[in-house]
Amino acid sequence: MNSPHQPITTRYQEDREKHAYVRDLFNRSAPHYDRVANVGFLGTGHFHRKRSLKLAGLKPGMNVIDVACGTGAVTRAILDILAGNGHVVGVDPSEGMITEARKHVPAEFKLGRAEQLPVPDAAFDFLSMGYALRHVEDLAVAFAEYRRVLKPGGRLLILEISKPASRLGMAFSRLYFRNVLPWISRIVTGSKDASEMMAYYWETIDACVPPDVILTALAESGFQNVKRRVELGICSQYTAVRPG
């Protein structure tokens, strides 16, 4: 088992319980997710996602799969770049998240998990995953699946929040993500579920394996040109290419 983190025993006891816990949490939190994300990241998310996708090589005319699409935040940015020339499929294991995405984002959405994507082999030019790698059950299985669905030469972008390297950065991140953001989420939405979602958000960041482990897992899954770019000390952008 190549899990991105050990079981968070305050939420569930064993790895096999993780998928059910995460799906239930995001189902309950789905109606509040966009509002929390917008407030929590000061409205900068769409700009950052769109810029990251362009830097990773997304262009009009591509077929794209957005894994763990949630309510469609990354999917929206993809559609902006495609500008009507191309196709995007969003995949997520949460029925609640898919329901919210379909209300606002004019794309194709499917229920499915990173480890078992409901799409054919070699069907996509580009694969994205936004801030959800910590929620998969096995990095090696997920990355093998990513390689399967990408065409030869297809590109991959994984956006993730990583723990800062500096002690000061770590202290600030812990304060904001562990204490401030769950409190803001509760105030803005009035929802315990939204607050729990953001508390769990920090817990998975704090417990996640180091970036080098993720880079190694990508390379061992057969990807080439595996790289990590970091902004603001915490915003990781993992990129790779399926050999052609």
LOKEKOL-759461 format. One record per residue (C-alpha): residue in one letter; x, y, z. Coordinates in nm, 4 decimals. Each point is the difference from the previous one (the first is absolute). Layout:
% LOKEKOL-759461
r: A; east: X; north: Y; up: Z
...
% end
This chain:
% LOKEKOL-759461
r: M; east: 0.0000; north: 0.0000; up: 0.0000
r: N; east: 0.1488; north: 0.3332; up: -0.1110
r: S; east: -0.2328; north: 0.2327; up: 0.1909
r: P; east: 0.0566; north: 0.3774; up: -0.0056
r: H; east: -0.0352; north: 0.0021; up: 0.3795
r: Q; east: -0.0646; north: -0.2236; up: 0.2956
r: P; east: -0.3586; north: -0.0376; up: 0.1258
r: I; east: -0.1219; north: 0.3106; up: 0.1819
r: T; east: -0.1391; north: -0.1851; up: 0.2976
r: T; east: -0.2067; north: 0.2909; up: 0.1274
r: R; east: -0.2089; north: -0.0445; up: -0.3194
r: Y; east: 0.0291; north: -0.3707; up: -0.0871
r: Q; east: 0.2035; north: -0.2922; up: 0.1281
r: E; east: 0.1324; north: -0.1879; up: -0.3042
r: D; east: 0.0941; north: 0.0774; up: -0.3593
r: R; east: -0.2938; north: -0.2042; up: -0.1299
r: E; east: -0.2376; north: 0.2412; up: 0.1802
r: K; east: 0.1490; north: 0.3107; up: -0.1596
r: H; east: -0.1950; north: -0.0011; up: -0.3267
r: A; east: -0.3370; north: -0.0249; up: 0.1744
r: Y; east: 0.0876; north: 0.2764; up: 0.2469
r: V; east: 0.1266; north: 0.2391; up: -0.2682
r: R; east: -0.2955; north: -0.0596; up: -0.2333
r: D; east: -0.2512; north: 0.0558; up: 0.2814
r: L; east: 0.1776; north: 0.3146; up: 0.1201
r: F; east: 0.0065; north: 0.1545; up: -0.3473
r: N; east: -0.3590; north: -0.1015; up: -0.0701
r: R; east: -0.1088; north: 0.1883; up: 0.3133
r: S; east: 0.2233; north: 0.2987; up: -0.0711
r: A; east: -0.0654; north: 0.0341; up: -0.3733
r: P; east: -0.2593; north: 0.2831; up: 0.0162
r: H; east: 0.2504; north: 0.2152; up: 0.1918
r: Y; east: 0.3221; north: -0.0922; up: -0.1776
r: D; east: 0.0250; north: 0.2823; up: -0.2548
r: R; east: -0.0766; north: 0.2698; up: 0.2548
r: V; east: 0.2566; north: -0.1338; up: 0.2464
r: A; east: 0.2693; north: -0.0330; up: -0.2670
r: N; east: -0.0639; north: 0.3504; up: -0.1325
r: V; east: 0.0141; north: 0.1624; up: 0.3428
r: G; east: 0.2841; north: -0.2156; up: 0.1296
r: F; east: 0.2283; north: 0.0798; up: -0.2919
r: L; east: -0.1055; north: 0.3631; up: -0.0376
r: G; east: -0.1511; north: -0.0474; up: -0.3440
r: T; east: 0.3374; north: -0.0776; up: -0.1633
r: G; east: -0.0669; north: -0.3666; up: -0.0777
r: H; east: -0.1258; north: 0.0313; up: -0.3578
r: F; east: 0.2955; north: 0.2144; up: -0.1081
r: H; east: 0.2488; north: -0.2427; up: 0.1562
r: R; east: -0.1648; north: -0.3078; up: -0.1500
r: K; east: -0.0194; north: 0.1500; up: -0.3484
r: R; east: 0.3610; north: 0.1168; up: 0.0096
r: S; east: 0.1224; north: -0.3384; up: 0.1228
r: L; east: -0.1879; north: -0.1843; up: -0.2745
r: K; east: 0.1518; north: 0.2201; up: -0.2698
r: L; east: 0.3504; north: -0.0427; up: 0.1411
r: A; east: -0.0521; north: -0.3782; up: -0.0017
r: G; east: -0.0795; north: 0.0067; up: -0.3713
r: L; east: -0.3799; north: 0.0027; up: -0.0228
r: K; east: -0.1104; north: 0.1403; up: -0.3348
r: P; east: -0.3194; north: 0.0295; up: -0.2074
r: G; east: -0.0838; north: -0.3149; up: -0.1936
r: M; east: 0.0922; north: -0.2416; up: 0.2759
r: N; east: -0.2103; north: -0.2743; up: 0.1578
r: V; east: 0.0311; north: 0.0413; up: 0.3767
r: I; east: -0.0918; north: -0.2044; up: 0.3069
r: D; east: -0.0309; north: 0.1842; up: 0.3312
r: V; east: 0.0410; north: -0.2572; up: 0.2781
r: A; east: -0.1596; north: 0.0683; up: 0.3400
r: C; east: -0.1735; north: 0.2957; up: -0.1637
r: G; east: -0.2192; north: 0.0811; up: 0.3001
r: T; east: -0.2389; north: 0.2820; up: -0.0825
r: G; east: 0.1919; north: 0.0752; up: -0.3187
r: A; east: 0.2441; north: 0.2728; up: 0.1036
r: V; east: 0.2880; north: -0.1331; up: -0.2114
r: T; east: -0.2472; north: -0.1058; up: -0.2699
r: R; east: -0.1113; north: 0.3646; up: -0.0375
r: A; east: 0.3588; north: 0.1109; up: -0.0529
r: I; east: 0.0507; north: -0.2759; up: -0.2580
r: L; east: -0.3088; north: 0.1113; up: -0.1907
r: D; east: 0.1257; north: 0.3582; up: -0.0033
r: I; east: 0.3245; north: -0.1117; up: -0.1621
r: L; east: -0.1643; north: -0.2373; up: -0.2475
r: A; east: -0.2350; north: 0.2827; up: -0.1043
r: G; east: -0.2415; north: -0.2388; up: -0.1713
r: N; east: 0.2726; north: -0.1953; up: -0.1813
r: G; east: 0.0452; north: -0.3285; up: 0.1857
r: H; east: -0.1804; north: -0.2176; up: 0.2510
r: V; east: 0.0232; north: -0.0525; up: 0.3757
r: V; east: -0.1281; north: -0.2819; up: 0.2206
r: G; east: -0.0171; north: 0.0548; up: 0.3749
r: V; east: 0.0179; north: -0.3055; up: 0.2282
r: D; east: -0.0709; north: -0.0052; up: 0.3738
r: P; east: -0.1048; north: -0.2646; up: 0.2565
r: S; east: -0.2438; north: 0.2343; up: 0.1779
r: E; east: -0.3561; north: 0.0078; up: -0.1311
r: G; east: -0.0541; north: 0.3297; up: 0.1828
r: M; east: 0.2970; north: 0.1661; up: -0.1659
r: I; east: -0.1042; north: -0.1218; up: -0.3451
r: T; east: -0.3530; north: 0.1327; up: 0.0594
r: E; east: 0.1376; north: 0.3462; up: 0.0827
r: A; east: 0.2376; north: -0.0052; up: -0.2977
r: R; east: -0.2795; north: -0.0801; up: -0.2435
r: K; east: -0.1960; north: 0.3054; up: 0.1189
r: H; east: 0.2634; north: 0.2493; up: -0.1076
r: V; east: 0.2604; north: -0.1557; up: -0.2316
r: P; east: -0.0852; north: -0.0970; up: -0.3618
r: A; east: 0.2131; north: -0.3147; up: -0.0141
r: E; east: -0.0400; north: -0.3771; up: 0.0079
r: F; east: 0.0178; north: -0.1509; up: 0.3493
r: K; east: 0.0332; north: -0.3599; up: 0.1154
r: L; east: 0.0068; north: -0.1697; up: 0.3383
r: G; east: 0.3304; north: -0.1759; up: 0.0530
r: R; east: 0.3196; north: -0.0244; up: 0.2003
r: A; east: 0.3592; north: 0.0810; up: -0.0891
r: E; east: 0.0925; north: -0.3654; up: 0.0413
r: Q; east: -0.2682; north: -0.1172; up: -0.2448
r: L; east: -0.0907; north: 0.2649; up: -0.2559
r: P; east: -0.3153; north: -0.0765; up: -0.2052
r: V; east: 0.1583; north: 0.0899; up: -0.3346
r: P; east: 0.1803; north: -0.1862; up: -0.2827
r: D; east: 0.3749; north: -0.0487; up: -0.0412
r: A; east: 0.2070; north: 0.2736; up: -0.1648
r: A; east: -0.2976; north: 0.2343; up: -0.0377
r: F; east: 0.1402; north: 0.3309; up: 0.1289
r: D; east: 0.2690; north: 0.2527; up: -0.0885
r: F; east: 0.0065; north: 0.1537; up: 0.3478
r: L; east: -0.0874; north: -0.1085; up: 0.3551
r: S; east: -0.0490; north: 0.2342; up: 0.2931
r: M; east: -0.0573; north: -0.0570; up: 0.3707
r: G; east: -0.0640; north: 0.2917; up: 0.2327
r: Y; east: 0.0772; north: -0.0231; up: 0.3725
r: A; east: -0.1190; north: -0.3574; up: 0.0472
r: L; east: 0.3070; north: -0.2220; up: -0.0251
r: R; east: -0.0032; north: -0.0397; up: 0.3797
r: H; east: -0.3380; north: -0.1680; up: -0.0263
r: V; east: 0.0993; north: -0.2912; up: -0.2250
r: E; east: 0.0599; north: -0.3379; up: 0.1607
r: D; east: 0.3099; north: -0.1055; up: -0.1940
r: L; east: 0.2350; north: 0.2292; up: -0.1935
r: A; east: 0.1402; north: -0.2766; up: -0.2197
r: V; east: -0.3449; north: -0.1261; up: -0.1010
r: A; east: -0.1255; north: 0.3519; up: -0.0752
r: F; east: 0.3074; north: 0.0934; up: -0.2041
r: A; east: -0.0166; north: -0.3240; up: -0.1990
r: E; east: -0.3610; north: 0.0866; up: -0.0809
r: Y; east: 0.1032; north: 0.3524; up: -0.1053
r: R; east: 0.2573; north: -0.1490; up: -0.2358
r: R; east: -0.2621; north: -0.2384; up: -0.1405
r: V; east: -0.2501; north: 0.2709; up: -0.0966
r: L; east: 0.2543; north: 0.2423; up: -0.1489
r: K; east: 0.1038; north: -0.0212; up: -0.3624
r: P; east: 0.3704; north: -0.0465; up: -0.0763
r: G; east: 0.1509; north: 0.3429; up: 0.0549
r: G; east: -0.2932; north: 0.1024; up: 0.2200
r: R; east: 0.0650; north: 0.2448; up: 0.2812
r: L; east: -0.0873; north: -0.0111; up: 0.3685
r: L; east: -0.0461; north: 0.2774; up: 0.2575
r: I; east: -0.0636; north: -0.0612; up: 0.3693
r: L; east: -0.0670; north: 0.3061; up: 0.2148
r: E; east: 0.0528; north: -0.0491; up: 0.3715
r: I; east: 0.0605; north: 0.1880; up: 0.3238
r: S; east: 0.3253; north: -0.1116; up: 0.1639
r: K; east: 0.1454; north: 0.0709; up: 0.3410
r: P; east: 0.2423; north: 0.2948; up: -0.0073
r: A; east: 0.3678; north: -0.0753; up: 0.0456
r: S; east: 0.0644; north: 0.2896; up: 0.2403
r: R; east: -0.1000; north: -0.0040; up: 0.3662
r: L; east: -0.1655; north: 0.3408; up: -0.0312
r: G; east: -0.1952; north: -0.1062; up: -0.3061
r: M; east: -0.1081; north: -0.3186; up: 0.1733
r: A; east: -0.1167; north: 0.1901; up: 0.3075
r: F; east: -0.2045; north: 0.2420; up: -0.2123
r: S; east: -0.1513; north: -0.2782; up: -0.2124
r: R; east: -0.0941; north: -0.2014; up: 0.3055
r: L; east: -0.1658; north: 0.3015; up: 0.1606
r: Y; east: -0.1939; north: 0.0935; up: -0.3137
r: F; east: -0.1040; north: -0.3409; up: -0.1331
r: R; east: -0.0527; north: -0.1754; up: 0.3348
r: N; east: -0.1606; north: 0.2796; up: 0.2013
r: V; east: -0.1065; north: 0.2998; up: -0.2066
r: L; east: -0.1414; north: -0.1616; up: -0.3151
r: P; east: -0.2327; north: -0.2484; up: 0.1747
r: W; east: -0.1304; north: 0.2863; up: 0.2157
r: I; east: -0.0550; north: 0.2235; up: -0.3042
r: S; east: -0.1749; north: -0.2877; up: -0.1769
r: R; east: -0.2420; north: -0.0441; up: 0.2891
r: I; east: -0.0729; north: 0.3746; up: 0.0194
r: V; east: -0.0517; north: 0.0438; up: -0.3752
r: T; east: -0.2139; north: -0.3099; up: -0.0555
r: G; east: -0.1469; north: -0.0791; up: 0.3405
r: S; east: 0.0903; north: -0.3613; up: -0.0723
r: K; east: 0.1826; north: -0.2418; up: 0.2299
r: D; east: 0.0687; north: -0.2138; up: -0.3058
r: A; east: 0.1854; north: 0.2820; up: -0.1763
r: S; east: 0.2058; north: 0.0631; up: 0.3135
r: E; east: 0.0843; north: -0.3699; up: 0.0303
r: M; east: 0.0980; north: -0.0106; up: -0.3663
r: M; east: 0.2525; north: 0.2798; up: 0.0447
r: A; east: 0.1355; north: -0.1443; up: 0.3239
r: Y; east: 0.0561; north: -0.3287; up: -0.1824
r: Y; east: 0.1592; north: 0.1975; up: -0.2848
r: W; east: 0.2841; north: 0.1070; up: 0.2296
r: E; east: 0.0303; north: -0.3414; up: 0.1626
r: T; east: 0.0645; north: -0.1635; up: -0.3375
r: I; east: 0.2510; north: 0.2698; up: -0.0989
r: D; east: 0.1859; north: -0.0439; up: 0.3282
r: A; east: 0.0074; north: -0.3805; up: -0.0316
r: C; east: 0.0808; north: -0.0220; up: -0.3713
r: V; east: 0.3185; north: -0.1664; up: -0.1226
r: P; east: 0.2831; north: 0.2354; up: -0.1096
r: P; east: 0.0004; north: 0.1300; up: -0.3586
r: D; east: 0.3003; north: -0.2197; up: -0.0861
r: V; east: -0.2117; north: -0.3086; up: 0.0657
r: I; east: -0.2646; north: 0.1260; up: -0.2426
r: L; east: 0.2614; north: 0.0782; up: -0.2657
r: T; east: 0.1547; north: -0.3461; up: 0.0402
r: A; east: -0.3416; north: -0.1686; up: -0.0245
r: L; east: -0.0714; north: 0.1855; up: -0.3251
r: A; east: 0.3338; north: -0.1041; up: -0.1481
r: E; east: -0.0428; north: -0.3615; up: 0.1110
r: S; east: -0.3420; north: -0.0024; up: -0.1678
r: G; east: 0.1664; north: 0.0628; up: -0.3339
r: F; east: -0.0310; north: 0.3778; up: -0.0356
r: Q; east: 0.2808; north: 0.2129; up: -0.1397
r: N; east: 0.1034; north: 0.3636; up: 0.0513
r: V; east: -0.1309; north: -0.0225; up: 0.3561
r: K; east: 0.0319; north: 0.3404; up: 0.1675
r: R; east: -0.1294; north: 0.2031; up: 0.2915
r: R; east: -0.0468; north: 0.3750; up: -0.0071
r: V; east: -0.0774; north: 0.1870; up: 0.3240
r: E; east: -0.1675; north: 0.3374; up: 0.0524
r: L; east: -0.0374; north: 0.1856; up: 0.3294
r: G; east: 0.1791; north: -0.2834; up: 0.1757
r: I; east: -0.3122; north: -0.2227; up: 0.0113
r: C; east: -0.1599; north: -0.0181; up: -0.3471
r: S; east: 0.1508; north: -0.3043; up: -0.1730
r: Q; east: -0.0439; north: -0.0666; up: -0.3701
r: Y; east: 0.1070; north: -0.3504; up: -0.1012
r: T; east: 0.0386; north: -0.0504; up: -0.3740
r: A; east: 0.0918; north: -0.3045; up: -0.2078
r: V; east: -0.0361; north: -0.1479; up: -0.3483
r: R; east: -0.1040; north: -0.3461; up: -0.1122
r: P; east: 0.2749; north: -0.1305; up: -0.2300
r: G; east: -0.0934; north: 0.0155; up: -0.3669
% end
